[in-house]
Amino acid sequence: MRIYDLIAKKRDGGTHTREELEAIVNGFVSGEVADYQMAAWMMAVYLRGMTNEETAELTDVMAHSGVMVDLSPIPGIKVDKHSTGGVGDKTTLVIAPVVAACGVKIAKMSGRGLGHTGGTIDKMESVPGTRTALSQEEFFAQVNKIGLSVIGQSEGIAVADKKMYALRDVTATVSCIPLIASSIVSKKLASGAGAIVLDVKTGSGALMHTLEDSIALAKAMVDIGAQAGKKLRIDNADAENVESAVEMLDRIGNGEIFIDFVAPDTRINDIQLGIPVSINIENGVAAMALAHLNGVTDEEIKKGMASFRGVDRRFDFKLKNDRIVFLSDYAHHPSEIKQSVLSMRELYKDKKITAIFQPHLYTRTRDFYQDFADSLSLLDEVILVDIYPAREAPIPGITSKLIYDNLRPGIEKSMCKKEDILNILKDKNIEVLITLGAGDIDNYVPEICKILENR
């Protein structure tokens, strides 16, 4: 069986047998099929397509090109997910910890960037000290200990996909539905999870630019799963149904958010959000739905949502008592700041809210000073410190005073060097305080806590 003949067969619109697909895929893994031959075959697939049966066979061959993971050392339900990717896609980083907090075991293997989209592993490894290459024993131990582990694709998992994935990225064959579907599902079949969530993105920043293509990809993956003997369930939700799933009533205030989760077969009342921010309601609904569908009890879901504490410097409560509230937030863009301030307003309607803001970058301040001023003007008091330069040299005339001068009339406002913050706070009447900015303002958080605690 010559690879030349198989390339020609697909070029002419033919359908491969399983034996032929094994010759192509296994030959590529062993080195008998050269990169340029595999590239030619993938381009033929890109142009001619594959039948559903053909794509399912390709997926199974790819899944069995490496080890098939046994997750039995992890007790309970094991869940994995895959997003088809998009610019700025951080679904795993947001949803996985929330789902794990609800009691679902997340044993996830993630990929790197493909085409113009960044991968979860690339994002994680941008954080110094993060290690995504864990041994199988370390992987199991972490899931059993904290309920969640996200690692890079193992060297032994779906070996063919790893090589094909890299080749697609440089041969203009990324946006090919049979190749995308087989790549995704082969890894998931090999990874051993008992439940798999597929997140198919649509838009100019995604691999699938149109809704029609996204639906075609979703159907292809469902068909592959069905032919592989996997029972798949698709839950479609439009905006109206999502909104009706959460009853807000008047339970935002006094520093807390409580919601009711309503599903066709259950209702969980008075769920407290561990991170009381309105946007977390949507994230929470997704996490609770996934947990509920995988057998997590109502009580476990309620406990998990209340205990979830999020990540450092993202609406991060440092001090919270009857007298004073203090939190740290990384928000450094006008729209982020606006959402943080509006969330604080919802929680503390009758309290004075003060912010210490450290602008980040001279160029950002130059371009958005009016937008910063508009967002900060939603506060009762603003304390501005010097611009954090990061990698930039100063720009003449660009200082925090640009923002200061454009704050709304009547707002309490002041400017200082960051070294003077602690002295200024000693004499301030603080009810709710938030530090904003992506610079080094967080270095002062421990001392600010001490000052406020000692009042």
Protein Blocks (a to p, Z undefined) as FASTA:
>chain_A
ZZklmmmmmmnopacdfklmmmmmmmmmnopacfklmmmmmmmmmmnopafklmmmmmmm
mmmmmccddfklpgcjddddddebiehiaklmmmmmmmmmnopacdddddddehjbccfk
lmmmmpghiafbdcfklmmmmmmmnopacddddfkgokllmmmmmmmmmnopmmgfklmm
mmmmmmmmmnopabdcddddedjkbmblbfklmmmmmmmmmmmmmmnopacddddddfkl
mmmmpcfkjmggehiacdddddfkbccehiacfblcfklmmmmmmmmmmmmmnopafklm
mmmmmmpgbjehiapafbdcfkbccdddfbfbfklmmmmmmmmmmmmmmbccddddddeh
jklmmmmmmmmmmmmmmpmbdcdddddekjaccdehiafklmmmmgcehiacddddfklm
mmmmmmpccfbdcdedjblmlmmmmmmmmmmmmZZ
